[in-house]
Amino acid sequence: MERSNHTVTEFILVGFTTDPTMQLVLFVVFLGVYSLTVVGNITLTVLICNDSRLHTPMYFFIGNLSFLDLWYSSVYTPKILMTCISEDKSISFAGCATQFFFSAGLAYSECYLLAVMAYDRYMAISKPLLYAQAMSRRLCICLVIYSYTGGFVNAIILTSNTFTLDFCDDTVIDDFFCDVPPLVKLACDVMESYQAMLYFLLASNVITPTMLILASYLFIIAAILRIRSTQGRRKAFSTCSSHLVSVTLYYGSILYIYSRPSASYSLERDKMVSTFYTVLFPMLNPMIYSLRNKDVKEALKKLFHFKHLEV
């Protein structure tokens, strides 16, 4: 049956399930995850701002990552919570485009920021004597600005091309947010030029940062192997372990979702993977960067001790 294109004014977000009981359960789960995300990322950001021991390039980038994750999670979770408890599952065309734009911009920015953090680790381990001079505050600020600029410029390209597609009569998005796979499924016809644009953005925003991260870690591994003491090697590697975990989890899920042709999108499977990098990952990052980090633990103890003395 041929589908006809028409002017779309709103979409319907299906979410995860139509079962009212499960929707209530999911509301409680997502509310808990979002609360932990907000508390964890704000706490880590406050610690980095307040403790002078954490005023280093590495923690400057971690603080920016926490801010980005807090913003990133807030793009999705409030709407997910509303979808779980409200009978109105609709989202306006403009609202969908806005969510899509910020989603893409923040996701791309995080890809660049993680690559910057890999370069920072390379400089710290490979050239420790030049590290403070090379990674100046001005350079760190510029690298963060470039990350956001690159992310949001590419988000403009993706959003403008996606929301000029011809959408058909079916406006039901089988997902919990406005994303490329479900929107492509709703399009009457997806031109080859659009698919080429997706591959270009994947190459520039995901593949290129991935290659930079891999190159940085090859140099890092070579530098670690030149360290004679076992303790020195272990200490050098421990400064990279959190970043490696973060990169693996984030890039793995992103590449899984967006590196395949649009014809092979499986919305149910993609929905679960999307949940991980949009909702769970921002909650996990503060834990990844703090649980095994002695400096952050000491700063947290100092903060609570100070609060206790005030009381």
C-alpha positions, 0 to 999 in steps of 0.5 A: 500500500503506497503511503502519501506525504503530508504536512506533519504537525506532531508525532506520537511517542510510543515509549517502551510499553503501553501496559499502564503497570509497566509504565508506572514501574518505568516511571519510578526507575527512570526517576531514580536514574535521573535523580542519581544522574543529577546528584552525581554530575552536580556533585562532581562538578562542584568538587572540581570547582571548589577543590584546588587539588582538582584544578588540573586539565584532566579534571577541567575536562571531567567537569565539562563532561559532567556538565554535558552529561547532565544537560544530555540526560535532561534532553530526554528524561523529563519527556520520558517521565511525562510519557510514562504517566500521561495519556498524551504521548504527543510531541509537536513537530517543533518540539521533536526537532528541538529535542533532536537538535540538542540530542545530536549536538550534545552527542557529537560534542561528547564524542569530540570531548572524549577525544580531547580527554584522550589527547590530554592523557597522552600529554600527561603520560608521554610528556610529563615535563611539558604537560603543564605548559602544553595544556595551558588553561587557554588551550583547554578552554579552546578545546572545549569550545571547539568540541561544542562548536563542532558538535552543534554545527554538525547537529544543524546539518543533521536536523535540517536534513532530517526534518525536511524529509517527506513524512507519511500518514503514520506519525507514530514514533516507535521510540521514547525520543526523536531519533534518526532510526524511527524518523527514517522509518516514518519517511515516505522516501529516503534519498541516497543523498540523506544516507550519504550525509549520515555516513559523512556525519558518522565519519566526521563526528564518531570515526575521526574522534575514534581514530584520534583516541586510538592514536593517542592510546598507541602513544600512551601504551608506548610511553607506559612500556618505557617506564621501568618500574611496575608501580610506575606503569600501574599508576600511569595506566590507572589514570587512563582506565576510567577514560577507556571504560567511558570511551568503550561504553559510549562509542560502542553504543553510538557505532552500533546504532548509527553505523548501519544502513537505514534498511537494517534498523531494528527499532526494538533492539535499538531502543534498548541500546539508545536507553543505555547511552542517553539515560544510563551512561550520564548516570554512570560517568560520575561513578566511573571517574570517581569510584577509583579516583583517590583525588575525588574521594579526598575532595568528597571527604573534605567537602563533607567534613567541612559541612559537618563542621559548619553544622 
